[in-house]
Amino acid sequence: MKPLFTKGPSPIVRITVLVLVSVTISLAYALTDWLSPLKKRAIEIAEPFYRISDIPDSISGWLDDRFMSGESLAQENKALRTEVLVLKRELLLNASLAAENIRLRRLLNSANTLDDRVLIAELIGVSPDPSVHQVIVNRGSEDGVYKGQALLDAQGLMGQVVEVGKTSSKVLLITDIMHELPVQINRNGVRLIAAGMGDLYRLRLPHVANTMDVVVGDMLVSSGLGQRFPVGYPVAEVTQVTVDPAKRFATVTARPMAEMNRSRHVLLVFDRPPSS
């Protein structure tokens, strides 16, 4: 009777055969092109498995993006806001520096047109009392500044030094209600007085006769009378002339040429040596 289960090769023989077959296939795969079609086919077959194995990582990343904590979003938003503020500050600073360079060039061009020696100064303070038009500049006796010295910007006369310290000085602006300045009309030489009104944009010209030759648009320059201001500096432009036959004098106002509330860099004019 034939046995039901026949005895096959021994395990050692089986392992040896499998090893030889594996080595043969490996050598053929590496050293020959016989298995090239199989290589391509194997890649195509394996691709779906790679995609399937990557699904958990993709889902995890998607969940992380969708369910990011509110705290993380708040921190990121805060960081972005801070970055925007820093960039805006740099932009504003660059714009401010560009504008300041333009003003300095105008000031230097103005200095080149003056015959007198000048000193560039910077405004470092303004009177806190709005009814007092005074400013502080960063030049004093150490720089040769003297009482009564004229101060101007790139456009015209601003005021005169009234107090001198060692490193700073106080300047009374021509718009102050206590200030009066001898001027003359540049067109015809008629002499007038320009008085402050406590208004940075207006000066008044008192005691102007109704028959006096003064018209809107006339340029007023310093006359040099009183020896407080040099001759010929632009002061103001006439903006209003009102003649009332019932009154002795006309109402005349003018707009200062200097930019009283904008100029930061100014010129101190040395038209005479400092008084001892």
Backbone as JSON, one array per atom type, in Angstrom:
{
  "sequence": "MKPLFTKGPSPIVRITVLVLVSVTISLAYALTDWLSPLKKRAIEIAEPFYRISDIPDSISGWLDDRFMSGESLAQENKALRTEVLVLKRELLLNASLAAENIRLRRLLNSANTLDDRVLIAELIGVSPDPSVHQVIVNRGSEDGVYKGQALLDAQGLMGQVVEVGKTSSKVLLITDIMHELPVQINRNGVRLIAAGMGDLYRLRLPHVANTMDVVVGDMLVSSGLGQRFPVGYPVAEVTQVTVDPAKRFATVTARPMAEMNRSRHVLLVFDRPPSS",
  "N": [[0.85, -1.21, 0.0], [0.52, 2.2, -0.91], [2.06, 4.91, 0.73], [0.27, 7.57, 2.35], [1.28, 10.18, 2.69], [4.09, 11.36, 1.14], [7.59, 11.46, 1.59], [9.41, 14.41, 1.3], [12.13, 16.52, -0.06], [14.86, 17.25, 2.12], [14.89, 19.83, 4.71], [17.28, 21.32, 4.58], [18.14, 21.03, 1.99], [16.07, 22.29, 0.67], [16.35, 24.96, 1.57], [18.84, 25.55, 0.56], [18.37, 25.42, -2.17], [16.54, 27.52, -2.46], [18.14, 29.69, -1.71], [20.08, 29.63, -3.77], [18.44, 30.14, -5.95], [17.55, 32.73, -5.31], [19.95, 34.16, -5.28], [20.68, 33.89, -7.95], [18.56, 35.22, -9.26], [18.96, 37.8, -8.2], [21.5, 38.45, -9.19], [20.96, 38.41, -11.9], [19.08, 40.45, -12.01], [20.62, 42.66, -11.31], [22.81, 42.68, -13.08], [22.05, 42.27, -15.68], [19.76, 43.0, -18.42], [17.57, 41.47, -18.58], [15.44, 41.41, -16.85], [14.27, 43.88, -17.02], [11.64, 44.66, -18.01], [10.18, 43.53, -15.96], [11.12, 44.99, -13.81], [10.07, 47.58, -14.27], [7.42, 46.98, -14.18], [7.21, 46.15, -11.55], [7.67, 48.54, -10.15], [5.42, 50.01, -10.9], [3.46, 48.42, -9.77], [4.12, 48.68, -7.07], [3.69, 51.36, -6.48], [0.99, 52.18, -5.66], [0.96, 51.07, -3.11], [2.9, 52.58, -1.8], [1.63, 55.05, -1.81], [-0.59, 54.47, -0.25], [0.66, 53.9, 2.17], [1.52, 56.42, 2.83], [-0.68, 57.79, 3.54], [-1.5, 58.03, 6.36], [0.41, 59.96, 7.37], [-0.22, 62.17, 5.76], [-2.86, 62.66, 6.5], [-2.45, 63.3, 9.19], [-0.91, 65.68, 8.98], [-2.78, 67.3, 7.68], [-4.81, 67.45, 9.61], [-3.37, 68.75, 11.64], [-3.0, 71.28, 10.45], [-5.65, 72.11, 10.19], [-6.7, 72.07, 12.74], [-5.22, 73.79, 14.35], [-4.21, 75.29, 17.37], [-5.99, 77.94, 19.08], [-4.34, 79.59, 20.56], [-1.85, 79.36, 19.29], [-2.45, 80.55, 16.82], [-3.04, 83.13, 17.7], [-0.54, 83.93, 18.69], [0.98, 83.86, 16.35], [-0.37, 85.81, 14.86], [0.13, 88.07, 16.44], [2.91, 88.24, 16.21], [3.12, 88.82, 13.47], [1.8, 91.29, 13.36], [3.54, 92.83, 14.89], [5.81, 92.75, 13.26], [4.83, 94.14, 11.03], [4.43, 96.68, 12.16], [7.05, 97.38, 12.78], [8.17, 97.53, 10.2], [6.61, 99.61, 9.14], [7.43, 101.68, 10.79], [10.13, 101.93, 10.01], [9.73, 102.75, 7.38], [8.42, 105.22, 7.73], [10.43, 106.56, 9.09], [12.43, 106.7, 7.14], [11.11, 108.32, 5.27], [10.86, 110.63, 6.8], [13.55, 111.33, 7.15], [14.28, 111.84, 4.51], [12.66, 114.09, 3.95], [13.74, 115.85, 5.8], [16.34, 116.14, 4.82], [15.79, 117.49, 2.44], [14.83, 119.92, 3.48], [17.15, 120.83, 4.79], [18.87, 121.19, 2.6], [17.57, 123.31, 1.32], [17.89, 125.24, 3.3], [20.68, 125.54, 3.37], [21.1, 126.47, 0.78], [19.82, 128.91, 1.05], [21.55, 130.11, 2.89], [23.79, 130.47, 1.32], [23.12, 132.65, -0.19], [23.35, 134.83, 1.43], [25.15, 137.65, 2.62], [26.22, 137.97, 5.12], [27.86, 136.28, 7.87], [26.78, 133.07, 8.91], [25.17, 130.76, 11.19], [24.19, 127.48, 11.57], [21.41, 126.31, 13.35], [19.33, 124.42, 15.62], [15.93, 123.96, 16.48], [14.98, 123.28, 19.75], [13.09, 123.51, 21.63], [9.82, 124.76, 22.54], [7.76, 127.44, 23.63], [5.49, 126.62, 26.21], [3.24, 128.14, 26.61], [0.62, 129.18, 24.7], [0.11, 131.81, 24.03], [2.5, 133.08, 24.03], [5.03, 133.54, 21.84], [7.72, 132.02, 21.59], [10.84, 130.35, 21.11], [13.36, 127.81, 21.67], [16.74, 127.49, 20.86], [19.56, 125.41, 19.98], [22.0, 126.71, 20.38], [24.44, 128.8, 21.92], [26.22, 131.14, 24.05], [28.72, 129.97, 23.87], [28.9, 129.45, 21.19], [29.07, 131.91, 20.12], [26.72, 133.33, 19.98], [24.57, 136.17, 20.36], [22.65, 138.65, 22.16], [19.78, 139.96, 20.59], [20.37, 139.0, 18.1], [19.59, 138.06, 14.75], [17.25, 135.62, 13.6], [16.52, 133.25, 11.14], [14.73, 131.22, 8.7], [14.76, 129.06, 5.79], [13.02, 130.52, 4.27], [12.47, 133.1, 5.26], [12.63, 135.87, 7.67], [12.52, 135.03, 11.1], [12.71, 135.73, 13.84], [14.25, 137.16, 16.82], [17.08, 136.84, 18.99], [16.59, 136.86, 22.45], [17.42, 136.04, 24.93], [20.46, 134.7, 26.13], [22.08, 131.72, 26.73], [24.61, 129.42, 27.94], [24.8, 127.15, 26.28], [22.47, 127.24, 24.85], [19.76, 129.26, 23.53], [17.14, 131.73, 23.84], [14.55, 132.65, 21.69], [12.58, 135.27, 20.43], [9.75, 135.25, 18.5], [8.69, 136.89, 15.44], [5.99, 137.0, 15.31], [4.99, 137.23, 17.81], [2.95, 138.9, 20.22], [4.18, 140.97, 21.51], [6.15, 141.87, 19.88], [7.68, 144.07, 17.53], [8.64, 145.12, 14.3], [10.74, 146.97, 12.19], [10.04, 147.53, 8.82], [10.13, 147.61, 5.2], [8.47, 148.32, 2.13], [9.28, 146.32, -0.51], [8.88, 146.97, -3.14], [8.59, 149.78, -3.42], [9.96, 151.0, -1.35], [8.69, 152.18, 0.83], [8.42, 152.82, 4.26], [7.4, 150.86, 7.05], [5.81, 149.45, 10.0], [5.89, 146.2, 11.2], [3.91, 144.31, 13.18], [3.48, 141.82, 15.72], [0.69, 139.58, 16.14], [0.05, 137.54, 17.77], [-0.54, 135.39, 16.27], [0.51, 132.8, 14.28], [0.37, 132.98, 11.57], [-0.14, 135.53, 10.71], [0.63, 139.0, 10.5], [0.31, 142.38, 11.64], [0.05, 145.65, 10.24], [0.34, 148.55, 11.61], [-0.96, 151.95, 11.67], [-1.08, 152.72, 8.96], [-1.56, 154.94, 6.47], [-4.53, 155.89, 4.67], [-3.98, 156.72, 2.14], [-1.56, 155.67, 1.49], [0.82, 153.97, -0.55], [0.35, 150.88, -0.8], [-0.23, 147.55, -1.56], [-2.03, 144.44, -1.98], [0.02, 141.59, -2.03], [2.45, 142.86, -2.0], [5.88, 142.67, -1.13], [7.41, 142.57, 2.0], [10.34, 143.64, 3.52], [13.12, 143.55, 5.83], [14.05, 146.7, 7.17], [16.28, 147.62, 8.48], [16.34, 149.72, 10.25], [16.74, 150.88, 13.58], [18.68, 149.09, 14.09], [18.44, 146.44, 14.78], [17.84, 144.33, 13.12], [19.37, 142.99, 10.17], [19.55, 144.63, 6.93], [17.16, 144.08, 4.36], [16.17, 141.44, 4.54], [13.69, 138.98, 3.77], [10.43, 139.37, 5.12], [7.53, 139.38, 5.24], [4.45, 138.97, 3.34], [2.07, 141.09, 1.98], [-1.32, 140.58, 2.61], [-3.85, 141.59, 2.95], [-5.59, 144.59, 2.45], [-7.52, 147.01, 3.65], [-9.48, 149.76, 3.17], [-11.11, 152.27, 4.87], [-13.04, 155.0, 4.53], [-14.05, 156.38, 6.71], [-12.21, 156.1, 8.66], [-8.93, 156.96, 9.94], [-6.73, 155.37, 9.34], [-5.74, 152.6, 7.29], [-6.65, 149.12, 7.31], [-4.29, 146.73, 7.45], [-2.86, 143.64, 6.8], [-0.42, 140.97, 6.92], [1.25, 138.03, 5.71], [3.63, 136.03, 7.33], [6.77, 135.21, 5.84], [8.5, 133.22, 6.7], [8.36, 129.82, 7.83], [6.76, 129.44, 10.48], [5.7, 127.49, 12.24], [6.78, 125.14, 11.36], [9.46, 124.99, 10.65], [12.49, 123.5, 11.58], [15.27, 123.41, 11.48], [17.36, 126.2, 11.5], [18.79, 129.49, 10.82], [21.26, 131.46, 12.34], [22.17, 134.76, 12.16], [25.16, 136.52, 11.76], [25.6, 139.65, 11.81], [27.05, 141.53, 13.04], [29.74, 141.88, 15.43], [29.67, 140.01, 18.54], [28.22, 141.58, 21.39], [29.92, 142.89, 24.23]],
  "CA": [[0.0, 0.0, 0.0], [1.32, 3.41, -1.06], [1.82, 5.8, 1.87], [-0.54, 8.79, 2.05], [2.19, 11.35, 2.62], [5.44, 10.98, 0.76], [8.65, 12.28, 2.22], [10.06, 15.27, 0.32], [13.54, 16.84, 0.22], [15.13, 17.71, 3.49], [14.87, 21.31, 4.83], [18.56, 21.92, 4.18], [18.15, 21.07, 0.52], [15.13, 23.34, 0.26], [16.95, 26.27, 1.84], [19.96, 25.73, -0.38], [17.79, 25.72, -3.48], [15.97, 28.88, -2.4], [19.27, 30.64, -1.7], [20.66, 29.68, -5.1], [17.49, 30.82, -6.84], [17.56, 34.16, -4.94], [21.21, 34.76, -5.75], [20.62, 33.94, -9.41], [17.65, 36.3, -9.64], [19.58, 39.07, -7.83], [22.56, 38.75, -10.15], [20.33, 38.71, -13.18], [18.41, 41.76, -11.87], [21.61, 43.72, -11.21], [23.84, 42.7, -14.11], [21.51, 42.09, -17.03], [18.51, 43.7, -18.72], [16.51, 40.49, -18.8], [14.3, 41.66, -15.96], [13.85, 45.28, -17.1], [10.17, 44.8, -18.01], [9.67, 43.19, -14.63], [11.45, 46.11, -12.92], [9.09, 48.64, -14.48], [6.12, 46.49, -13.7], [7.26, 46.13, -10.08], [7.51, 49.9, -9.68], [4.01, 50.37, -11.08], [2.67, 47.68, -8.79], [4.43, 49.13, -5.7], [3.31, 52.75, -6.26], [-0.21, 52.33, -4.82], [1.27, 50.74, -1.72], [3.58, 53.75, -1.24], [0.62, 56.09, -1.57], [-1.41, 54.05, 0.9], [1.45, 54.01, 3.39], [1.72, 57.84, 3.15], [-1.96, 58.39, 3.94], [-1.54, 58.47, 7.76], [1.15, 61.22, 7.53], [-0.97, 63.25, 5.11], [-4.01, 62.98, 7.36], [-1.93, 63.97, 10.39], [-0.57, 67.06, 8.62], [-4.02, 68.03, 7.39], [-5.46, 67.7, 10.9], [-2.6, 69.78, 12.34], [-3.29, 72.57, 9.84], [-7.05, 72.5, 10.41], [-7.05, 72.17, 14.16], [-4.19, 74.52, 15.07], [-4.8, 75.88, 18.57], [-6.21, 79.39, 19.05], [-3.17, 80.27, 21.13], [-0.83, 79.43, 18.24], [-2.89, 81.56, 15.86], [-2.9, 84.45, 18.33], [0.88, 84.25, 18.74], [1.42, 84.15, 14.99], [-0.95, 87.1, 14.5], [0.87, 89.09, 17.18], [4.23, 88.38, 15.59], [2.96, 89.49, 12.18], [1.48, 92.69, 13.64], [4.78, 93.47, 15.33], [6.66, 92.92, 12.08], [4.25, 95.22, 10.21], [4.7, 97.96, 12.83], [8.49, 97.68, 12.61], [8.39, 97.94, 8.82], [6.0, 100.93, 8.97], [8.3, 102.66, 11.45], [11.3, 102.16, 9.15], [9.28, 103.51, 6.22], [8.18, 106.59, 8.17], [11.73, 107.16, 9.41], [13.08, 107.02, 5.87], [10.41, 109.47, 4.7], [11.21, 111.79, 7.61], [14.93, 111.7, 6.83], [14.29, 112.43, 3.17], [12.11, 115.44, 4.04], [14.69, 116.69, 6.53], [17.44, 116.44, 3.9], [15.31, 118.54, 1.53], [14.8, 121.2, 4.22], [18.52, 121.27, 5.02], [19.42, 121.71, 1.35], [17.0, 124.64, 1.13], [18.51, 126.14, 4.26], [22.05, 125.81, 2.93], [21.0, 127.34, -0.39], [19.51, 130.24, 1.56], [22.75, 130.65, 3.51], [24.73, 130.88, 0.28], [22.7, 133.93, -0.76], [23.54, 135.89, 2.42], [26.49, 138.21, 2.71], [26.68, 137.87, 6.49], [28.2, 134.94, 8.36], [25.61, 132.42, 9.52], [25.38, 129.55, 11.98], [23.01, 126.62, 11.56], [20.94, 125.9, 14.68], [18.15, 123.54, 15.62], [14.94, 124.23, 17.51], [14.92, 122.18, 20.72], [12.0, 123.74, 22.57], [8.81, 125.77, 22.21], [7.07, 127.89, 24.83], [4.22, 125.91, 26.43], [2.14, 129.12, 26.63], [0.28, 129.49, 23.3], [0.07, 133.26, 23.81], [3.89, 133.55, 23.97], [5.68, 132.93, 20.68], [9.14, 131.92, 21.83], [11.43, 129.04, 20.9], [14.71, 127.62, 22.19], [17.65, 126.89, 19.89], [20.67, 124.71, 20.62], [23.24, 127.49, 20.27], [24.54, 129.79, 22.98], [27.41, 132.02, 24.08], [29.87, 129.19, 23.41], [28.92, 129.5, 19.72], [29.14, 133.3, 19.7], [25.38, 133.92, 19.87], [24.43, 137.38, 21.16], [21.29, 139.17, 22.3], [19.36, 140.76, 19.46], [20.77, 138.37, 16.85], [18.46, 137.67, 13.9], [17.06, 134.21, 13.3], [15.68, 133.06, 9.96], [14.76, 129.9, 8.07], [15.04, 129.13, 4.36], [12.04, 131.37, 3.59], [12.46, 134.49, 5.7], [12.98, 136.23, 9.04], [11.66, 134.38, 12.09], [12.69, 136.42, 15.13], [15.53, 137.62, 17.31], [17.5, 136.28, 20.27], [16.29, 137.74, 23.59], [18.18, 135.55, 26.08], [21.55, 133.84, 25.7], [22.69, 130.83, 27.71], [25.92, 128.9, 27.54], [24.68, 126.22, 25.16], [21.18, 127.42, 24.2], [19.27, 130.64, 23.55], [15.71, 131.91, 23.67], [14.26, 133.51, 20.54], [11.23, 135.83, 20.34], [9.32, 135.24, 17.1], [8.12, 138.15, 14.98], [4.53, 136.92, 15.43], [4.59, 137.45, 19.2], [2.18, 140.13, 20.37], [5.06, 142.01, 22.06], [7.25, 142.14, 18.94], [7.49, 144.97, 16.39], [9.8, 145.05, 13.41], [10.75, 147.96, 11.1], [10.12, 146.92, 7.5], [9.85, 148.49, 4.08], [7.92, 147.64, 0.95], [10.37, 146.08, -1.44], [8.54, 147.56, -4.44], [8.75, 151.24, -3.48], [10.78, 151.5, -0.25], [7.88, 152.8, 1.89], [8.73, 152.2, 5.55], [6.25, 150.51, 7.89], [6.1, 148.62, 11.17], [5.18, 144.92, 11.22], [3.71, 143.94, 14.58], [2.9, 140.51, 15.95], [-0.71, 139.53, 16.57], [-0.19, 136.29, 18.48], [-1.0, 134.45, 15.25], [1.68, 132.37, 13.52], [0.16, 133.15, 10.14], [-0.51, 136.9, 10.37], [1.21, 140.2, 11.12], [-0.47, 143.58, 11.34], [0.83, 146.85, 9.92], [-0.44, 149.67, 12.17], [-0.72, 153.34, 11.26], [-0.9, 152.84, 7.51], [-2.51, 155.94, 5.97], [-5.39, 155.42, 3.58], [-3.4, 157.12, 0.85], [-0.23, 155.06, 1.31], [0.93, 153.05, -1.69], [0.57, 149.5, -0.38], [-1.24, 146.69, -2.2], [-1.91, 143.0, -1.7], [1.1, 140.96, -2.79], [3.71, 143.55, -1.75], [6.84, 141.98, -0.28], [7.98, 143.38, 3.06], [11.69, 143.22, 3.92], [13.63, 144.31, 6.97], [14.6, 148.0, 6.75], [17.55, 147.88, 9.16], [16.2, 150.79, 11.24], [16.81, 150.37, 14.94], [19.89, 148.26, 14.15], [18.14, 145.14, 15.37], [17.85, 143.34, 12.05], [20.07, 143.42, 8.95], [18.68, 145.17, 5.88], [16.84, 143.34, 3.15], [15.71, 140.07, 4.72], [12.23, 138.84, 3.59], [9.69, 139.3, 6.37], [6.14, 138.99, 5.06], [3.77, 139.38, 2.12], [0.79, 141.73, 2.29], [-2.45, 139.72, 2.21], [-5.13, 142.31, 3.06], [-5.58, 146.05, 2.57], [-8.92, 147.47, 3.73], [-9.54, 151.22, 3.36], [-12.41, 152.77, 5.32], [-12.95, 156.48, 4.53], [-14.42, 156.91, 8.01], [-11.09, 155.92, 9.59], [-7.67, 157.59, 9.5], [-5.74, 154.4, 8.86], [-6.23, 151.38, 6.64], [-6.35, 147.85, 7.99], [-3.36, 145.99, 6.59], [-2.25, 142.45, 7.41], [0.55, 140.29, 6.06], [1.59, 136.65, 6.09], [5.08, 135.84, 7.44], [7.39, 134.34, 4.84], [9.09, 132.06, 7.4], [7.41, 128.78, 8.25], [6.9, 129.56, 11.93], [5.33, 126.29, 12.99], [7.27, 123.95, 10.68], [10.92, 124.98, 10.52], [13.23, 122.91, 12.69], [16.63, 123.89, 11.32], [17.31, 127.64, 11.26], [20.07, 130.18, 10.69], [21.56, 132.64, 13.14], [22.94, 135.65, 11.28], [26.15, 137.36, 12.43], [25.81, 140.87, 11.05], [27.96, 142.37, 13.83], [30.39, 141.07, 16.45], [28.93, 139.92, 19.78], [28.44, 142.66, 22.34], [30.6, 142.44, 25.44]],
  "C": [[0.88, 1.24, 0.0], [1.03, 4.35, 0.11], [1.08, 7.05, 1.43], [0.32, 10.02, 1.88], [3.58, 10.88, 2.29], [6.44, 11.93, 1.37], [9.38, 13.06, 1.15], [11.52, 15.5, 0.68], [13.68, 17.37, 1.64], [15.11, 19.25, 3.53], [16.15, 21.97, 4.36], [18.62, 22.06, 2.67], [17.23, 22.18, 0.03], [15.73, 24.74, 0.45], [18.06, 26.57, 0.86], [19.43, 26.11, -1.75], [17.24, 27.13, -3.52], [17.06, 29.95, -2.42], [19.86, 30.78, -3.08], [19.75, 30.41, -6.08], [17.51, 32.33, -6.57], [18.81, 34.85, -5.45], [21.19, 34.9, -7.26], [19.73, 35.09, -9.88], [18.26, 37.66, -9.34], [20.66, 39.46, -8.81], [21.97, 39.12, -11.5], [19.67, 40.09, -13.15], [19.41, 42.9, -11.92], [22.5, 43.83, -12.43], [23.31, 42.58, -15.52], [20.23, 42.88, -17.2], [17.35, 42.74, -18.92], [15.24, 40.83, -18.03], [13.81, 43.11, -16.0], [12.34, 45.44, -17.17], [9.57, 44.52, -16.64], [9.94, 44.31, -13.63], [10.39, 47.2, -13.03], [7.73, 48.24, -13.93], [6.06, 46.5, -12.17], [7.06, 47.52, -9.5], [6.05, 50.33, -9.77], [3.12, 49.69, -10.04], [2.86, 48.23, -7.39], [3.92, 50.55, -5.41], [2.06, 52.91, -5.4], [0.06, 52.04, -3.36], [2.01, 51.9, -1.03], [2.57, 54.84, -0.89], [-0.24, 55.75, -0.35], [-0.64, 54.23, 2.2], [1.66, 55.47, 3.81], [0.43, 58.51, 3.65], [-1.98, 58.83, 5.42], [-0.79, 59.8, 7.99], [0.39, 62.38, 6.92], [-2.17, 63.66, 5.96], [-3.57, 63.72, 8.61], [-1.58, 65.43, 10.11], [-1.8, 67.9, 8.36], [-4.74, 68.39, 8.68], [-4.72, 68.78, 11.7], [-2.89, 71.16, 11.79], [-4.68, 73.06, 10.18], [-7.38, 72.77, 11.86], [-5.92, 72.8, 14.97], [-4.85, 75.26, 16.23], [-4.97, 77.39, 18.4], [-5.02, 80.16, 19.59], [-2.07, 80.42, 20.09], [-1.18, 80.49, 17.2], [-2.72, 82.96, 16.42], [-1.44, 84.87, 18.36], [1.41, 84.62, 17.35], [0.91, 85.52, 14.53], [-0.21, 88.25, 15.18], [2.24, 89.34, 16.58], [4.15, 89.12, 14.26], [2.64, 90.97, 12.38], [2.73, 93.46, 14.06], [5.71, 93.74, 14.15], [6.16, 94.05, 11.18], [4.56, 96.58, 10.83], [6.16, 98.36, 12.67], [8.76, 98.19, 11.2], [7.79, 99.32, 8.55], [6.87, 101.99, 9.61], [9.53, 102.98, 10.59], [10.92, 103.0, 7.94], [9.07, 104.98, 6.58], [9.5, 107.29, 8.48], [12.47, 107.55, 8.15], [12.44, 108.24, 5.21], [10.77, 110.74, 5.46], [12.62, 112.27, 7.31], [15.03, 112.35, 5.46], [13.76, 113.86, 3.2], [13.08, 116.37, 4.76], [15.88, 117.06, 5.65], [17.04, 117.54, 2.92], [15.32, 119.89, 2.23], [16.21, 121.72, 4.47], [19.16, 121.82, 3.74], [18.87, 123.1, 1.05], [17.65, 125.66, 2.05], [19.92, 126.51, 3.85], [22.06, 126.69, 1.68], [20.68, 128.76, 0.03], [20.74, 130.89, 2.17], [23.74, 131.14, 2.46], [24.38, 132.23, -0.33], [22.93, 135.11, 0.2], [24.98, 136.35, 2.43], [27.08, 138.04, 4.11], [27.03, 136.42, 6.83], [27.0, 134.35, 9.08], [26.05, 131.18, 10.29], [24.09, 128.74, 11.97], [22.67, 126.19, 12.98], [19.7, 125.03, 14.52], [17.22, 123.93, 16.76], [14.83, 123.03, 18.44], [13.79, 122.38, 21.72], [11.08, 124.85, 22.1], [8.1, 126.16, 23.5], [5.75, 127.14, 24.99], [3.0, 126.83, 26.46], [1.81, 129.51, 25.2], [0.23, 130.99, 23.01], [1.46, 133.87, 23.73], [4.59, 132.8, 22.84], [7.19, 132.99, 20.85], [9.6, 130.49, 21.6], [12.83, 129.01, 21.48], [15.54, 126.95, 21.09], [18.88, 126.36, 20.61], [22.01, 125.4, 20.41], [23.24, 128.57, 21.34], [25.82, 130.6, 22.9], [28.66, 131.27, 23.64], [30.02, 129.22, 21.89], [28.97, 130.93, 19.2], [27.79, 133.97, 19.54], [25.27, 135.12, 20.8], [22.98, 137.85, 21.16], [20.97, 140.12, 21.15], [19.7, 140.15, 18.11], [19.56, 137.86, 16.07], [18.47, 136.17, 13.65], [16.15, 134.08, 12.09], [15.75, 131.61, 9.5], [15.01, 130.09, 6.58], [14.13, 130.09, 3.63], [12.11, 132.84, 4.0], [12.8, 134.65, 7.17], [11.99, 135.61, 10.01], [11.58, 135.16, 13.4], [14.08, 136.87, 15.52], [15.8, 137.03, 18.69], [17.23, 137.29, 21.38], [17.02, 137.31, 24.85], [19.23, 134.57, 25.58], [22.08, 133.03, 26.87], [24.01, 130.31, 27.18], [25.82, 128.02, 26.3], [23.34, 126.34, 24.43], [20.75, 128.87, 24.34], [17.77, 130.66, 23.32], [15.48, 132.95, 22.58], [12.8, 133.97, 20.6], [10.85, 135.91, 18.87], [8.65, 136.55, 16.72], [6.59, 138.16, 15.08], [4.06, 137.13, 16.86], [3.93, 138.83, 19.34], [3.03, 141.29, 20.9], [6.16, 142.43, 21.07], [6.81, 143.09, 17.83], [8.78, 145.06, 15.61], [9.72, 146.12, 12.33], [10.94, 147.26, 9.75], [9.93, 148.0, 6.44], [9.29, 147.67, 2.93], [9.02, 147.52, -0.09], [10.13, 146.76, -2.79], [8.86, 149.05, -4.51], [9.54, 151.83, -2.31], [10.01, 152.19, 0.86], [8.12, 152.05, 3.19], [7.48, 152.03, 6.4], [6.75, 149.77, 9.12], [5.25, 147.36, 11.07], [5.11, 144.45, 12.66], [3.07, 142.56, 14.68], [1.48, 140.59, 16.46], [-1.0, 138.31, 17.45], [-0.71, 135.2, 17.57], [0.19, 134.09, 14.37], [1.56, 132.65, 12.03], [-0.16, 134.6, 9.75], [0.32, 137.91, 11.17], [0.3, 141.38, 10.78], [0.48, 144.74, 11.09], [0.04, 148.06, 10.41], [-0.06, 151.01, 11.53], [-0.36, 153.47, 9.79], [-1.97, 153.8, 6.99], [-3.31, 155.4, 4.79], [-4.8, 155.71, 2.21], [-2.05, 156.48, 0.57], [-0.26, 154.02, 0.2], [1.33, 151.66, -1.19], [-0.57, 148.66, -0.93], [-0.99, 145.24, -1.8], [-0.85, 142.4, -2.62], [2.44, 141.65, -2.6], [4.59, 142.73, -0.81], [7.41, 142.97, 0.73], [9.32, 142.79, 3.46], [12.14, 144.07, 5.09], [14.32, 145.58, 6.48], [15.96, 148.3, 7.37], [17.47, 149.0, 10.18], [16.15, 150.19, 12.64], [17.99, 149.44, 15.16], [19.66, 146.93, 14.88], [18.25, 144.02, 14.33], [18.64, 143.87, 10.87], [19.06, 143.87, 7.89], [18.41, 144.11, 4.81], [16.38, 141.91, 3.32], [14.19, 139.99, 4.51], [11.53, 138.66, 4.94], [8.28, 138.75, 6.15], [5.63, 139.46, 3.7], [2.4, 139.92, 2.5], [-0.35, 140.87, 1.73], [-3.79, 140.45, 2.26], [-4.88, 143.8, 3.21], [-7.04, 146.52, 2.52], [-8.92, 148.96, 4.07], [-10.96, 151.62, 3.71], [-12.31, 154.3, 5.4], [-13.29, 157.09, 5.88], [-13.29, 156.8, 9.04], [-9.82, 156.54, 9.01], [-6.73, 156.6, 8.83], [-6.42, 153.18, 8.25], [-5.88, 150.17, 7.52], [-5.52, 147.0, 7.04], [-2.8, 144.81, 7.37], [-1.34, 141.77, 6.39], [0.82, 138.89, 6.6], [3.11, 136.51, 6.17], [5.61, 134.9, 6.37], [7.97, 133.08, 5.48], [7.99, 131.08, 7.81], [7.52, 128.62, 9.77], [6.66, 128.25, 12.68], [5.87, 125.01, 12.34], [8.79, 123.85, 10.67], [11.56, 124.4, 11.78], [14.69, 123.36, 12.66], [16.58, 125.34, 10.85], [18.72, 128.2, 11.15], [20.14, 131.35, 11.65], [22.52, 133.5, 12.34], [23.87, 136.52, 12.12], [26.39, 138.59, 11.56], [26.71, 141.85, 11.79], [28.59, 141.48, 14.88], [29.57, 141.05, 17.72], [29.27, 141.08, 20.7], [29.03, 142.12, 23.62], [29.75, 142.71, 26.66]]
}
